[in-house]
Amino acid sequence: MSDASAKAAAPLDEVMLAMDVVDTLRHRQDLVTRELDGAAREAQLIERLRSVYHQQGIEVPDHILKEGVSALAESRFTYVPPGPSLGRTLARLYVGRRQWGRPVLLALVALAALGIGYFGVWQPYQRGQAEQARIELSEGLPAQMDALYQTIYDETKVQQAVTDAEALVSRGKAFAAEGNRAGAEDAVARLTALRDQLRQQYALRVVNREGVQSGFWTFPEVNTDATNYYVVVEAIDPDGEALSLPILNEENGETETVSMWGVRVPESVYNAVAADKQDDGIIQANLVGRKSDGFLDVQYAVPVLGGAVTRW
């Protein structure tokens, strides 16, 4: 090695030795506290430092020991962390980005997806649904009412159906104008039922099969001295199928949908049906009435008293 290189390396060696001295003093705080309380004891501290290094087999020049003691007193070679600041916070965040970067990125992506879904999809969908409901209430349902009324008007053979339809349309359109969707839909349902009732065709016949009563009599609760006579009937459509119809039970005021019910008749009709069945077990004159297309009610072929029961 050349003399020039050795001279250039010497200062670095001295700096390293001085740093080692400071490090030794920092790890011997009990020694520093005792020995640096007074400047007069600097020589004694240097002597002890020399002894420490000598025990380690290291010879340290006195000027290096003095430099180390001075450096410790001046806090040289000591790292003092910067105080709290925005720059320090940002720097720490940047250094630790591997820890928080992925979760934050995922959270941002989730928030973006949620925002797009809510503002870009859900809200437009809700507005579309609300607008569709508004149009249906203000235009669609009234149009259905008008169409049903026209069908009833064209198909009915009785004025009562037209009168009933007019009242339903008027009430239904009033509900629609008020924004009462349930009321408007109920009017449409009632108009539909009225149209279907007009279109029904069936024969009302006395039930005549084994295990089923063809007639019965009861004592009404309001007048136990009287007797009510009933014949059990069913509605048979043109295809021979029995229909289930809504029937008002005169005993409890409730309407039930049934396939058989009792029609209240005079005692003479009841006795005639009973005699017909007792003759040979078959009721030949079993037609009670007929419901024709375009009519609301049954045209009865025998006298009836205008009442019915669904349970007996």
C-alpha positions as CSV (number, residue, x, y, z in Angstrom):
1,M,0.0,0.0,0.0
2,S,1.4,3.5,-0.9
3,D,2.1,6.2,1.8
4,A,-0.6,8.4,0.2
5,S,-3.2,5.7,0.7
6,A,-2.2,5.1,4.3
7,K,-2.4,8.8,5.1
8,A,-5.9,9.0,3.5
9,A,-7.1,6.0,5.5
10,A,-5.8,7.3,8.8
11,P,-8.6,10.0,9.4
12,L,-11.3,7.3,8.8
13,D,-9.7,5.0,11.3
14,E,-9.5,7.8,13.9
15,V,-13.2,8.6,13.2
16,M,-14.1,5.0,13.7
17,L,-12.1,4.7,16.9
18,A,-13.8,7.9,18.2
19,M,-17.2,6.4,17.4
20,D,-16.3,3.2,19.2
21,V,-15.2,5.3,22.2
22,V,-18.6,7.1,22.2
23,D,-20.4,3.8,21.8
24,T,-18.4,2.3,24.8
25,L,-19.3,5.4,26.9
26,R,-23.0,5.1,25.8
27,H,-23.1,1.5,27.0
28,R,-21.4,2.4,30.3
29,Q,-23.9,5.1,31.4
30,D,-23.0,4.4,35.1
31,L,-19.4,5.3,34.3
32,V,-20.3,8.4,32.3
33,T,-22.7,9.7,34.9
34,R,-20.1,9.4,37.6
35,E,-17.1,10.6,35.7
36,L,-18.5,13.4,33.6
37,D,-20.1,15.3,36.5
38,G,-16.9,17.5,36.6
39,A,-14.5,18.5,33.9
40,A,-11.6,17.9,36.2
41,R,-12.2,14.2,36.1
42,E,-11.7,14.0,32.3
43,A,-8.2,12.7,32.7
44,Q,-9.3,9.9,35.1
45,L,-12.1,8.9,32.6
46,I,-9.6,8.8,29.8
47,E,-7.3,6.6,32.0
48,R,-10.2,4.2,32.6
49,L,-11.1,4.1,29.0
50,R,-7.5,3.3,28.1
51,S,-7.6,0.5,30.6
52,V,-10.9,-0.9,29.1
53,Y,-9.4,-1.0,25.6
54,H,-6.1,-2.3,26.9
55,Q,-8.0,-5.3,28.4
56,Q,-9.4,-5.9,24.9
57,G,-5.9,-5.8,23.4
58,I,-6.6,-2.4,21.7
59,E,-4.2,0.6,22.1
60,V,-6.1,3.8,21.5
61,P,-4.2,7.1,21.4
62,D,-5.1,9.7,24.0
63,H,-6.3,12.2,21.4
64,I,-8.8,9.7,20.2
65,L,-10.0,9.1,23.7
66,K,-10.3,12.8,24.2
67,E,-12.2,13.2,20.9
68,G,-14.6,10.5,22.0
69,V,-15.3,12.1,25.3
70,S,-15.9,15.5,23.6
71,A,-18.1,13.9,21.0
72,L,-20.3,12.3,23.7
73,A,-20.6,15.6,25.5
74,E,-21.6,17.3,22.2
75,S,-23.9,14.5,21.3
76,R,-22.0,13.8,18.1
77,F,-22.5,10.3,16.5
78,T,-25.9,10.2,18.2
79,Y,-29.0,9.9,16.1
80,V,-31.8,12.2,17.2
81,P,-35.1,11.2,15.5
82,P,-37.0,14.1,13.9
83,G,-40.1,15.4,15.8
84,P,-43.7,14.8,14.6
85,S,-44.5,16.5,11.3
86,L,-46.6,16.0,8.2
87,G,-43.5,15.1,6.2
88,R,-42.4,12.4,8.7
89,T,-46.0,10.9,8.7
90,L,-46.1,10.8,4.9
91,A,-42.6,9.2,4.8
92,R,-43.6,6.5,7.3
93,L,-46.7,5.8,5.3
94,Y,-44.8,5.5,2.1
95,V,-42.2,3.2,3.7
96,G,-44.9,0.9,5.1
97,R,-47.0,0.9,1.9
98,R,-46.6,-2.9,1.6
99,Q,-48.5,-3.4,4.8
100,W,-51.4,-1.1,4.2
101,G,-51.3,-0.6,0.4
102,R,-53.2,-3.8,-0.6
103,P,-56.0,-3.5,2.0
104,V,-56.5,0.2,1.2
105,L,-56.6,-0.6,-2.5
106,L,-59.1,-3.3,-2.0
107,A,-61.2,-1.0,0.2
108,L,-61.1,1.7,-2.5
109,V,-62.1,-0.8,-5.2
110,A,-65.0,-2.0,-3.0
111,L,-66.1,1.6,-2.4
112,A,-65.9,2.4,-6.1
113,A,-67.9,-0.7,-6.9
114,L,-70.5,0.1,-4.3
115,G,-70.7,3.7,-5.5
116,I,-71.1,2.6,-9.1
117,G,-73.7,0.0,-8.1
118,Y,-75.7,2.4,-6.0
119,F,-75.6,5.6,-8.0
120,G,-75.2,4.0,-11.5
121,V,-77.5,0.9,-11.2
122,W,-79.7,0.9,-8.1
123,Q,-80.9,4.5,-8.1
124,P,-81.7,4.5,-11.9
125,Y,-83.5,1.2,-11.4
126,Q,-85.5,2.6,-8.5
127,R,-86.4,5.7,-10.5
128,G,-87.4,3.5,-13.5
129,Q,-89.6,1.4,-11.3
130,A,-91.2,4.4,-9.7
131,E,-91.8,6.0,-13.1
132,Q,-93.2,2.7,-14.4
133,A,-95.6,2.4,-11.4
134,R,-96.7,6.0,-11.9
135,I,-97.4,5.4,-15.6
136,E,-99.3,2.2,-14.8
137,L,-101.4,3.9,-12.1
138,S,-102.2,7.0,-14.2
139,E,-102.5,5.3,-17.6
140,G,-102.3,1.5,-17.5
141,L,-105.0,0.7,-14.9
142,P,-107.5,3.2,-16.2
143,A,-107.0,1.8,-19.7
144,Q,-107.7,-1.7,-18.3
145,M,-110.9,-0.5,-16.6
146,D,-112.1,1.1,-19.9
147,A,-111.3,-2.1,-21.8
148,L,-113.1,-4.3,-19.3
149,Y,-116.1,-1.9,-19.2
150,Q,-116.4,-2.1,-23.0
151,T,-116.3,-5.9,-23.0
152,I,-119.0,-6.0,-20.3
153,Y,-121.1,-3.5,-22.3
154,D,-120.8,-5.5,-25.5
155,E,-121.4,-9.0,-24.0
156,T,-124.1,-8.4,-21.3
157,K,-127.7,-9.1,-21.9
158,V,-128.8,-7.3,-18.7
159,Q,-128.6,-3.6,-17.8
160,Q,-127.5,-4.4,-14.2
161,A,-124.1,-5.5,-15.4
162,V,-123.5,-2.2,-17.2
163,T,-124.7,-0.3,-14.1
164,D,-122.3,-2.2,-11.9
165,A,-119.4,-1.8,-14.3
166,E,-119.9,2.0,-14.6
167,A,-119.8,2.3,-10.8
168,L,-116.6,0.2,-10.6
169,V,-114.9,2.2,-13.3
170,S,-115.8,5.5,-11.7
171,R,-114.5,4.4,-8.3
172,G,-111.4,2.8,-9.7
173,K,-110.4,5.9,-11.7
174,A,-110.9,8.0,-8.6
175,F,-108.5,5.7,-6.7
176,A,-106.0,6.0,-9.5
177,A,-106.1,9.8,-9.5
178,E,-105.5,9.8,-5.7
179,G,-102.5,7.5,-6.1
180,N,-104.3,4.6,-4.4
181,R,-102.9,1.7,-6.3
182,A,-104.6,-1.0,-4.1
183,G,-108.0,0.6,-4.7
184,A,-107.4,0.9,-8.4
185,E,-106.3,-2.7,-8.7
186,D,-109.3,-3.9,-6.7
187,A,-111.6,-2.2,-9.2
188,V,-109.8,-4.0,-12.0
189,A,-110.2,-7.3,-10.2
190,R,-113.9,-6.7,-9.6
191,L,-114.5,-5.7,-13.2
192,T,-112.7,-8.9,-14.3
193,A,-114.8,-11.0,-12.0
194,L,-118.0,-9.3,-13.4
195,R,-116.9,-10.1,-17.0
196,D,-116.1,-13.7,-16.1
197,Q,-119.5,-14.0,-14.4
198,L,-121.2,-12.9,-17.5
199,R,-119.3,-15.5,-19.6
200,Q,-120.1,-18.4,-17.3
201,Q,-122.5,-21.1,-18.6
202,Y,-123.7,-24.0,-16.4
203,A,-126.7,-26.0,-15.5
204,L,-127.7,-26.0,-11.8
205,R,-128.6,-29.6,-11.0
206,V,-129.7,-31.5,-7.9
207,V,-126.9,-33.8,-6.7
208,N,-127.8,-37.4,-7.2
209,R,-125.1,-39.8,-6.3
210,E,-124.4,-42.4,-3.6
211,G,-123.2,-41.0,-0.2
212,V,-124.3,-37.4,-0.9
213,Q,-127.6,-35.9,0.4
214,S,-129.9,-34.5,-2.3
215,G,-131.8,-32.4,0.3
216,F,-132.2,-31.6,3.9
217,W,-134.2,-29.4,6.3
218,T,-133.2,-27.3,9.3
219,F,-134.8,-25.1,12.0
220,P,-133.5,-21.6,11.6
221,E,-132.0,-20.1,14.8
222,V,-134.0,-16.9,14.5
223,N,-137.3,-18.8,14.4
224,T,-137.3,-22.4,15.7
225,D,-141.0,-22.8,14.9
226,A,-140.2,-22.6,11.2
227,T,-138.6,-25.1,8.9
228,N,-136.2,-24.4,6.0
229,Y,-136.0,-26.8,3.2
230,Y,-132.9,-27.1,0.9
231,V,-132.0,-29.1,-2.1
232,V,-128.3,-29.8,-2.7
233,V,-127.1,-28.6,-6.1
234,E,-123.9,-28.3,-8.2
235,A,-123.0,-26.3,-11.3
236,I,-122.2,-28.4,-14.3
237,D,-120.5,-26.6,-17.2
238,P,-121.0,-27.5,-20.9
239,D,-118.1,-29.9,-20.8
240,G,-119.7,-31.8,-17.9
241,E,-117.3,-30.5,-15.2
242,A,-118.5,-29.3,-11.8
243,L,-117.6,-25.7,-11.1
244,S,-116.6,-24.1,-7.7
245,L,-118.5,-20.9,-7.2
246,P,-118.6,-18.2,-4.4
247,I,-121.8,-18.8,-2.4
248,L,-123.2,-16.6,0.3
249,N,-124.2,-18.6,3.4
250,E,-127.3,-17.1,4.7
251,E,-126.8,-18.6,8.2
252,N,-123.5,-16.8,8.9
253,G,-123.2,-14.2,6.3
254,E,-119.9,-15.5,4.9
255,T,-119.1,-16.2,1.3
256,E,-117.4,-19.5,0.5
257,T,-116.2,-21.0,-2.8
258,V,-117.7,-24.5,-2.9
259,S,-118.6,-27.1,-5.5
260,M,-121.9,-28.1,-3.8
261,W,-124.4,-26.0,-1.7
262,G,-127.9,-26.0,-0.5
263,V,-130.6,-23.9,-2.2
264,R,-133.6,-23.0,-0.1
265,V,-136.8,-24.0,-1.7
266,P,-140.5,-24.3,-0.8
267,E,-141.6,-27.4,1.0
268,S,-143.5,-28.5,-2.1
269,V,-140.3,-28.5,-4.3
270,Y,-138.4,-30.3,-1.5
271,N,-141.1,-33.0,-1.3
272,A,-141.2,-33.4,-5.1
273,V,-137.4,-34.0,-5.3
274,A,-137.7,-36.5,-2.4
275,A,-140.5,-38.4,-4.1
276,D,-138.6,-38.4,-7.4
277,K,-135.6,-40.0,-5.8
278,Q,-137.6,-42.5,-3.7
279,D,-139.3,-43.7,-6.9
280,D,-136.3,-45.5,-8.4
281,G,-133.3,-43.9,-6.7
282,I,-132.8,-41.5,-9.6
283,I,-133.9,-37.9,-9.8
284,Q,-135.1,-37.4,-13.3
285,A,-136.3,-33.8,-12.9
286,N,-132.9,-32.7,-11.5
287,L,-132.6,-29.3,-13.3
288,V,-133.0,-26.4,-10.8
289,G,-131.9,-23.6,-13.1
290,R,-129.5,-22.5,-15.8
291,K,-126.9,-19.8,-16.1
292,S,-126.5,-18.6,-19.6
293,D,-123.9,-16.5,-21.3
294,G,-124.5,-12.7,-20.9
295,F,-126.5,-13.0,-17.7
296,L,-125.4,-12.4,-14.2
297,D,-127.8,-14.8,-12.4
298,V,-129.3,-18.2,-12.7
299,Q,-132.7,-18.5,-14.4
300,Y,-134.4,-21.0,-12.1
301,A,-136.6,-23.7,-13.5
302,V,-138.3,-24.3,-10.1
303,P,-139.5,-21.9,-7.3
304,V,-136.7,-20.9,-4.9
305,L,-136.7,-18.8,-1.8
306,G,-133.5,-16.8,-2.4
307,G,-131.3,-18.3,0.2
308,A,-128.3,-20.8,0.3
309,V,-126.1,-22.6,2.8
310,T,-122.6,-24.0,2.3
311,R,-122.5,-26.3,5.4
312,W,-125.1,-28.7,6.7
